[in-house]
Amino acid sequence: MKYTKIINGKRLQMSEKEINDFLTNQPIKDEILKNAINNKIYQIKQEAERQILAIYPLYKQNNILMSQDNDAIMIMNDDILKLRNKSNEIEKSLEGKTIEELEAFDVSDNNLWQ
């Protein structure tokens, strides 16, 4: 990961020592980790939405609801709830991960969603 600093209005590359000092500053480190987790949660939610819409595009959801076919509505509801629950489970799995682990975490990995 590249880190830069701004001095006299110019963006400059940080030295390894400056990066280390920056990252070992606990409040800053905590903030970076919090942002990395929030970013992954957003990506997980996007992936869940993508998967739901791949199975039930909005027009299909609307058609099923308008049909008033309770069996079809319940099947769709169950399928969507399974993906939402899986999304919540994947989000919980982020707890305790390091920044490096979060950066390597691929939310689109099909094995996560099985």
C-alpha positions in Angstrom: 0.0 0.0 0.0 1.4 3.4 -0.9 1.2 6.2 1.6 1.8 9.9 0.8 2.1 13.1 2.8 1.5 16.7 1.8 4.2 19.2 2.4 4.0 22.8 1.2 1.1 21.8 -1.0 3.0 18.9 -2.7 2.1 15.2 -2.4 5.2 13.2 -1.5 5.9 9.5 -1.0 6.4 8.6 2.6 9.6 6.8 3.7 9.4 3.3 5.2 10.1 4.8 8.6 7.3 7.4 8.2 4.9 4.7 7.1 5.9 2.5 10.1 5.5 5.4 12.5 2.2 6.3 11.0 0.8 2.7 11.1 2.0 2.0 14.7 0.2 5.1 16.0 -2.7 3.2 17.7 -5.5 5.7 17.1 -4.6 6.0 13.4 -4.1 2.2 13.1 -7.6 1.7 14.7 -9.1 4.2 12.3 -7.5 2.5 9.2 -8.7 -0.9 10.4 -12.3 0.5 11.0 -12.3 2.0 7.5 -11.0 -1.3 6.0 -13.8 -3.3 7.7 -16.5 -0.8 6.6 -15.2 -1.0 3.1 -15.4 -4.8 3.1 -18.9 -4.7 4.6 -20.0 -2.4 1.8 -18.4 -4.8 -0.8 -20.2 -7.8 0.9 -23.5 -5.9 0.7 -22.9 -5.2 -3.0 -22.1 -8.8 -3.7 -25.2 -10.0 -1.9 -27.3 -7.5 -4.0 -25.6 -8.7 -7.2 -26.4 -12.3 -6.3 -30.0 -11.6 -5.4 -30.5 -9.6 -8.6 -28.9 -12.4 -10.6 -31.5 -14.8 -9.4 -34.4 -12.4 -9.0 -34.0 -9.3 -11.2 -36.4 -6.5 -10.1 -38.9 -7.2 -12.9 -39.0 -10.9 -11.8 -39.5 -9.9 -8.2 -42.3 -7.6 -9.2 -43.9 -10.2 -11.4 -43.9 -12.8 -8.6 -45.3 -10.3 -6.1 -48.0 -9.2 -8.6 -49.0 -12.8 -9.3 -50.0 -13.2 -5.7 -48.8 -16.8 -5.9 -48.0 -17.4 -2.2 -45.8 -20.4 -2.9 -43.7 -18.5 -5.4 -43.5 -15.5 -3.0 -42.4 -17.7 -0.2 -39.7 -19.4 -2.3 -38.4 -16.1 -3.5 -38.5 -14.7 0.1 -36.6 -17.8 1.4 -33.9 -17.5 -1.4 -33.4 -13.9 -0.6 -33.3 -14.4 3.1 -30.7 -17.1 2.7 -28.4 -14.7 0.8 -29.0 -11.9 3.4 -28.2 -14.3 6.3 -25.1 -15.5 4.5 -24.1 -11.8 4.0 -24.5 -11.2 7.7 -22.4 -14.3 8.5 -19.6 -13.2 6.2 -19.7 -9.7 7.7 -19.3 -11.2 11.2 -16.3 -13.2 9.9 -14.4 -10.0 9.4 -14.1 -9.5 13.2 -10.5 -9.9 14.4 -8.9 -9.7 10.9 -5.9 -7.6 10.3 -5.7 -4.9 7.6 -3.6 -7.3 5.4 -6.2 -10.1 5.8 -9.0 -7.6 4.9 -7.2 -6.5 1.8 -6.8 -10.1 0.7 -10.4 -11.0 1.5 -12.3 -11.6 -1.7 -16.0 -11.1 -1.1 -16.9 -12.6 -4.5 -15.3 -15.9 -3.7 -18.1 -18.4 -4.3 -17.0 -20.7 -1.5 -18.0 -17.9 1.0 -21.5 -17.9 -0.3 -22.1 -21.7 -0.2 
